[in-house]
C-alpha cells in the first residue's frame, strides 16, 4: 500500500518529473553549502525536511553545511579547487564564491547542456518560478559552451545601498536622526556631516574605547559611499559609478579606476580619519575575520553606524532580532544590474556524484512551500507558529538556534511572511523589485579572454592593499600611490582599454 501511495504521489506531483520513486534503495544524500546565517542546531529541521522530501516522492536526503558563515567563500573555494566529491551544491553569487569565475573554471556543471539537460529533465518547476532575467544573470560561457551554470536565488534583484543606523543608541546620545539623515533623500554625504563624527565621539564617551561605533564592510562601504556598482571584473579596481538619483546615467560611461575617482578617495581619507579616532574595530582589517566580526557587531546592536546592501523589509527584521530601532536611510536609488541580479544563487559542483538528484532537490525546494518554509524558518511548533492572517511568528529564542540567511534560501516568494514582515509583505517586495532602475550596463558581462594573466596579477596586488585600505587601516596618502604603481605594473591599462572597448560595443548593440 505504501508503494502504491508513493507511486501516486510521484504521478500527481505537479512541480517536476521526478525519478527514483517507490524504490527501496537508501536515500541519496545531497550536501548543500549555504552562505551566512546563524545555525547552532539544525537536527530537527533537517529531519523534517527529509520527511517532506519523501512525501514529495524523492528518495533524497539533504545534509547542509553552514561552515564559514558570511566568509564561506574561502573554505568553499578550497573545496572546489581541490575537487571535493562530498559536496553537491554550493551557494554562489556575484560577491562571494564568485559565480562567473567558477563557471569559467569548469567548477559548476552546465545545467542546460544539450547532451544532458538536467534543467529540462528535473528543473522545469523552478525554471518557471524564477524570472527569465535572473536566469540570464546565471547564463555565461564555460567549458561546456554558453549556457546556464547556476540557479538564481529569487529574492531582491533591485539593489539599494543604505545606511544601517542604531537609532536607539543615537537617541540615547542626544542626537536627532532627522538632523543627520534625510528619509526622503540620498544620504551618501551624511558621512561627511560634523554631527556624524560628533555622535561617534559621544558613543565612545558613553561606552568606552573598546566600543567601535563605525562598522564599515571592507570594499563595499567605499563603493556604496562613492555611488558605484560592484566591479564586474572582480578585481575591485574599477569604478562603475552611477548617478544616485538616476542610475541609468551616464548613457555612455567610460570606466576608470577607483583610486582615481575623487569621491572614492575622499571616502577612504575619511575612513582613515575615523580609524585614527579609534572608531573602527581593528579586526575588520583582518580578511579572515572581517565578515563575521561585522555581522556579529550589527546583530548584537553593538554599533552606531554601518552601511548595507539593503533588502526590502530588512528594517523590521533587523530591529526585531537586534532589540533596537534599526533604521536604513538610503544612499542611492534601487538599481538593477548584472551583479545585483546574480546576488545570490546556487550551482551544482562538477565533482558531485549526484548531479541529477541535486537538481531534483533544488527544484522541489524552489517550488514546494512546505519544504522551503522548513528550511527557512524551522519546524512548526518548535521554531515558529502560524497565524490566522497567513504570517508566522518565530518562537522566543528560536533564531538563536536556527536562523539561516532567508534571502540566501532559494525562492523566498514561496515562503509565508513573518509577523514582523506583515501580511502582503512579499507582494510589496515584488513592487520594490519592479521599481528598480536598470543601470546603463545592466546585462553586460565582461569577456576576460585575452586579459586573464593581467587580471590574475591585478588580483594579487588587490589582495595586498585593498582590505586594509577600504576599512581605513592605512593612510591613503601613502598607500594609494604605491597601490596604483603596482596596478599599472600588473597590466591594468590593458584591462581598462579592453573593458571600455567591450562596454562601447555593448552600448552600441543596445
C-alpha positions, 0 to 999 in steps of 0.5 A: 500500500505504501508503494502504491501511495508513493507511486501516486504521489510521484504521478500527481506531483505537479512541480517536476518529473521526478525519478527514483520513486517507490524504490527501496534503495537508501536515500541519496544524500545531497550536501548543500553549502549555504552562505551566512546565517546563524545555525547552532542546531539544525537536527530537527529541521533537517529531519523534517525536511527529509520527511517532506522530501519523501512525501514529495516522492524523492528518495533524497536526503539533504545534509547542509553545511553552514561552515564559514558563515558570511566568509564561506567563500574561502573554505568553499573555494578550497573545496572546489579547487581541490575537487571535493566529491562530498559536496553537491551544491554550493551557494554562489553569487556575484560577491562571494564564491564568485559565480562567473569565475567558477563557471569559467573554471569548469567548477559548476556543471552546465545545467542546460547542456544539450547532451544532458539537460538536467534543467529540462529533465528535473528543473522545469518547476523552478525554471518557471518560478524564477524570472527569465532575467535572473536566469540570464544573470546565471547564463555565461560561457564555460567549458561546456559552451554558453549556457546556464551554470547556476540557479538564481536565488529569487529574492531582491534583484533591485539593489539599494545601498543604505545606511544601517543606523542604531537609532536607539543608541543615537537617541540615547546620545542626544542626537536627532536622526532627522538632523543627520539623515534625510528619509526622503533623500540620498544620504551618501554625504551624511558621512561627511556631516560634523554631527556624524563624527560628533555622535561617534565621539559621544558613543565612545564617551558613553561606552568606552574605547573598546566600543567601535561605533563605525562598522564599515564592510571592507570594499563595499562601504567605499563603493556604496559611499562613492555611488558605484556598482560592484566591479564586474571584473572582480578585481575591485579596481574599477569604478562603475559609478552611477548617478544616485538619483538616476542610475541609468546615467551616464548613457555612455560611461567610460570606466576608470579606476577607483583610486582615481575617482575623487569621491572614492578617495575622499571616502577612504581619507575619511575612513582613515580619519575615523580609524585614527579616532579609534572608531573602527574595530581593528579586526575588520582589517583582518580578511579572515575575520572581517565578515563575521566580526561585522555581522556579529557587531550589527546583530548584537546592536553593538554599533552606531553606524554601518552601511548595507546592501539593503533588502526590502523589509530588512528594517523590521527584521533587523530591529526585531532580532537586534532589540533596537530601532534599526533604521536604513536611510538610503544612499542611492536609488534601487538599481538593477544590474548584472551583479545585483541580479546574480546576488545570490544563487546556487550551482551544482559542483562538477565533482558531485556524484549526484548531479541529477538528484541535486537538481531534483532537490533544488527544484522541489525546494524552489517550488514546494512551500512546505519544504522551503518554509522548513528550511527557512524558518524551522519546524512548526511548533518548535521554531515558529507558529502560524497565524490566522492572517497567513504570517508566522511568528518565530518562537522566543529564542528560536533564531538563536538556534536556527536562523539561516540567511532567508534571502540566501534560501532559494525562492523566498516568494514561496515562503509565508511572511513573518509577523514582523514582515506583515501580511502582503509583505512579499507582494510589496517586495515584488513592487520594490523589485519592479521599481528598480532602475536598470543601470546603463550596463545592466546585462553586460558581462565582461569577456576576460579572454585575452586579459586573464594573466593581467587580471590574475596579477591585478588580483594579487596586488588587490589582495595586498592593499585593498582590505586594509585600505577600504576599512581605513587601516592605512593612510591613503596618502601613502598607500594609494600611490604605491597601490596604483604603481603596482596596478599599472605594473600588473597590466591594468591599462590593458584591462581598462582599454579592453573593458571600455572597448567591450562596454562601447560595443555593448552600448552600441548593440543596445 
